């Protein structure tokens, strides 16, 4: 999805047909990982023992911290480094940002594969397109910035034309989160917490949110979300990392091959608000049921692609467990949602989630005005976002899975990003 201000090949291991969906009960997956109070990480982890020799997964997990400047209001910002095996993830307390994520390619060359800025000022700028940020209270768009809940109408500030995007102009991406290391020798893990007061950006209820990032030796980054409220509200949390598996600053992602486990998507109007229709992907440029190069159909004269200036849409994931949260996804299974492959580097990203939707945004509004962490200028489609989520504008769409959260309930959601080469 674009920033807050819109700026003016084949897979070597591909097989014919649909892949077999991987899934496992979330409760069983979490029980094998690190548990810290009620916060779990990582989903799907297996028992880790420190390796005595070299090779994949060498060494123990580590979670370290360093100062990283200050927020615009003077609040100190920290940068935490989560490291295990061949994966290193750097997380900022400003916006919960994943600033860098380093993994090797098929030749063992380690590179950062996410887009970002070298300093806090970049993330605090209005030009920031939500690089690596935690998004809340409501990921994606709400039509007209308004919704009704229990007979009350709530008006949110508009920051995306006539709509509210990603929780408003001062969303969770612009806050400094409280950080606590919660890892051990087996898992590098960091817990982030933020309290959003009643009325924050127009949303009702005081919302207490906890997000745990964890890295295990299988090169899985798990993002586990929990939230509670003291009054009825709506919640849709997500993570907005931009991926380029060829390496940050290496060029476009048009040759990346994407597979999304979805037979349908939600078409949008000219302001990118869903029409309410659940439309089949078959016969459209939105059919990624088999691995397809992102650039293969992105310039097709399709009205939906014209609205988004590329891909900026929500896919309705094919789930054995429908993921239709009524208060929590905590009992839903992790199921494979998408796979992204870069033929040049050999890197593959697999995403498993408890969420019912996936927003694929192809970096349409990167226009050469942003300089990234490696010193390169980012241009259109130099990175892509794959945001696990409930659907856009759900508070105004009774046919979509509910995003309501009430006192006594716990919002719970998990997404796993697994990288391989």
Secondary structure, 3 states (H helix, E strand, C coil): CCCCCCCCCCCCCCCCCCCCCCEECHHHHHHCCEEECCEEECCCCCCCCCCCCCCCCCCCCEEEEEEEEECCCCCEEEEEEEEECCEEEEEECECCCEEEEEEECCCCCEEECECCCCCHHHHHCCCCCCCCEEECCECCEEHHHEEEECCEEEECCCCECCEEECCCCCCHHHCECEEEECCCCCCEEEEEEEEECCCHHHCCCCEEEEEEEEECCCCEEEEEEEEEECCCEECECEEECEECCCCCCCCCCCCCEEEECCCEEECECCCCCECCCCEECCCCCCCCCCCEEHHHCCCCCCHHHHHHCCCEEEEECCCCCCCCCCCCCCCCCEEEEEEEECCCCCCEEEEEECCCEEEEECCCCCCCCEECCCCCEECCCCCEEEEEECCCCHHHCCCCCCCEECCCCCEEEEEEEEEEC
